[in-house]
Amino acid sequence: MKVWRSGGWPYRDPLEIDLLAGGWVELRCPPGGHETLQLTPAGIAALAASRQRGQRALSLHDRLACRMSEQLMRQDGRIVWRELSLRAQVQAEASSPLRASSTPLFGEDLLDAPREAAPKQPWRMARPDLFSVRNTSVAAYLQPVVHEIKASRADLQSDLRHAAKRESYQWLCSACYYVFPAGVAEPEELPPEFGVWVLHGEVETGRLELLRPARYQPCELPFAVWMALAKATPDRLEGESPQAHLGEPGMQPEADLPGDPGSPA
């Protein structure tokens, strides 16, 4: 794939020798005088077959996550991360029952006995399938959202049995959704605060439908989450460059705003 993206400049390495010997690439010498590499029909067929094998190797869960991520990026313009590991705070477990009250002994109520500290809220690692934010420059408009992908009813029921896991998702975002194929469950079977997306048909060609919106709650991302996002790489649409090239055909320069250097008064 590097040869495909490189514009054909030779690498002069052993792998290039193998590709030339196998007939997957060929050397060209255009009138400009510098050699370039070009994929042969056999090389293009080999790349296509390798890509198809990779797609078949993905599980239903992974393919549905890719499809939902693509929709969030393409239709909603959101920035999406997959399989992050984030620290989330959940409610403390039920404390142990209090001791039975009894009449204090002589002077016991006057002693400075140490008081039991209130239980601290525990932390746990949350691994949302999809974590996304709006593409905005205003922190208050981020609206972080979690999408949990469930490929089967058993997977969904296992998730619903763990209240702390669901609570960790909600602690990290403004809204949380479950995404699963149609027929896995009905919206009424899920907690009302969670939204529901279902897939009708095949993953690659089917239709995603929002059956129920999630309950919105304000959320301010903690510093630890910001650090995790900074270290992770967000998803990109297929064929999308990580950075737009300057001077691309069809790109218009932005108009100067009043007050900018060099703009007319």
C-alpha angles and dihedrals in degrees: 000000000000089000089051092053100036098075090245102291110155119245096199093216133131092261090059090054090054092049092050092047091049093052094240094119134021135201118247128190109199123192089270089076101236123109120242135184122236129188115244122219088260090053093050090050091050092051092049092049091049091050092050091050090052092051093050090050091061115096123236088256093054094045092049090049090052091049093050092045091052091052092049091051099040102039103026099030092228128155108240133198125188129214098357121174108223132172113237132182119230134184117279117259118258109289121237115274116271119253117260111271116250138175109275117244121245109299094355092114089055096053119101094237114178113257122227111255118239112261114264121235107254125231125224136180114256121198108190115191092224127016117181141172133191117267096247140129093221116084092208091060097052096101097188112214133192123209116193115200118215118183097183141023091247090056091050094048091049089055093048091055092063109072093176091057092053091045091054090055091051092048090059101049149033094238136013128204137190116218121196142142117280113272096031093103144337122248090243090065092062129074109275094237092064123083122224131223120180132192119224113202130345121355096241098041105021130103126255114217129190106225097175132008118232122249108259123227129173113258131184113196114236121233092253090059091050089053092050091051091049091054095045129076117234123225120268131204114253110273093013115135116229088231130021114244118243115249096017114171112269095022114129121206115248114257116250115254120227109273095026116129109272095014120124115261 
